[in-house]
Amino acid sequence: MNIKILRKAFGILTAGALMSLYSIGALAYDFTPYAVNGGDREELTLFSEAAYMVDMDTGEVFIDRGADEERVPASLTKIVTALVVLEDLGGDEEVLKNTFLSAGEEAFYELYDSGAAVAGIMAYEEVSCYDLLAALLIPSACDAANVIAYGLYGSPEAFAERMDQVAGSLGMDHSHFTNAHGLWDDDHYSSCRDMAAACLYALETYPVFAELTSMADYTMSPTDMHQEGIYISNTNYMLDSYSGYYYPACKGIKTGTLDTAGRCLASYAVEDGRRFLTVTMGAPMEKTGEDYEKGSEDPYSVYGEPVVYHNLLDHIGLYDWALSSMEERTLISAGDSLTVVMVEGSADSAAVSLAAQESYSLLWPSDQLLPEPEKVIELNDEISAPIKKGQRLGTLKVSCAGEMGTEIPLVAMEDIDRAADTEVTSGPEEKAPLPESAEGEKEENDEKEKSSSPLPWVLGLCALTCVSAGAVSILREKRKSGK
């Protein structure tokens, strides 16, 4: 299949609209998470040097510790590598399974004796793009990353340029990529917030990305060089039900490990309709003195293992805290009357009440007092009759603890009629026909006006005077003729 025919035009058309949720109108805080040990609560100390945690549905930020620091992302890089594949080929699983790539020896030279994670793909081996993504995201295979780079764009440099284009379209301003696999390069960097943006976009846009990153293991399809396929397992042990790090609510996403980066992790957790995403960088590679103490006390715990994955411990601690303590707090309820304004040109100088068109709530730690929200009302330039119930007449801007939260339309709670027109016109004015009920009222009122008007009495008096005058004149004529 000709890969060039399948490529999309450069640029992500929908990314800006999707990511606006996470950049505009979202509250950002840095709460102090806590852990519960033996019934006692204590502050949760994070091992990672940088951390970012966000509500996937509202964009509300709970943890922001150096989230914009430009750091070595290690294999978190492969999240963006996967995005390039999905942007260029689309997310249709069948297309990915029927589109094959391969690369020559040049794709493997730098990986020999490097200690980099590989799946075992061979030079010139034809592998489907679905399996390449699986190898890229599940065991973090650098050979899969290079096959993708060479197969799609002919070189790592050209592929890295495409990675920067995708990152730029997602607003990843603290990222620059020089390769597809994430091995160290002085000019290769990203940040926790940027990687969260990439994860959110990939999860919301491509179901296949969510599917692959949630797999604990997978067997790649057979090829001429691997007739039984290749078995691969996930480096994120939070997905492994046999691991001491297993966390049932965790659904992915990607680990990253380098001496220059420390242990990194992007993951998300889903429970009871709530979805939280966390990205951390810079967790220690070696066991700490406290780890050894805990391992001595409990040799069968994760601390008794030769390696302690502090990045996983950070995510487990953060999810335990968020899922147990975050509760929904309502700041504004739909229909709440928030202000009253005068209406120009209304009957009896009427005023109209304005209400919130929709509700607004946020998640807040149950043990922390929610500050009183700040409300700023902006009215339309002109508010004049007639007004219909539900008509938008302004905007309510809500912020909390100094962070802008959202904007809510303000709508009229009732109809307001226009005042009767009292202006005198110079010519005849054509009147609109009245409804039947109004016409009947008009006739009744006309009769009342006729009965109460002095004009009929005046006309009657004039008629009586005329008759009397005529009678007197006739009598005079008769008298003259009788003489």
Secondary structure, DSSP 8 states (H G I E B T S, - for coil): --HHHH---SS-SSHHHHHHHHHSS--B-----EEEETTEEEE----SSEEEEEETTT--EEEEESTT--B--GGGHHHHHHHHHHHHH-S-HHHHHT-EE---GGGTGGGTTS--------TT--EEHHHHHHHHHSS--HHHHHHHHHHHHSSHHHHHHHHHHHHHHTT-TT-B-S-SS----TT-BB-HHHHHHHHHHHHHH-HHHHHHHT-SEEE----SS-TT--EEE-S-GGG-TTSTT--TTEEEEEEEEETTTEEEEEEEEEETTEEEEEEEEEE-SS--HHHHHHHHH-TTSGGGSS---HHHHHHHHHHHHHHHHEEEEEEE-TT-EEEEEE-BTBGGG-EEEEEESS-EEEEEETTS-----EEEEEE-S--BS-B-TT-EEEEEEEEETTEEEEEEEEEESS-B-B-------SS--------HHHHHHHHHHHHHHHHH-SHHHHHHHHHHHHHHHHHHHHHHHHHHHH-
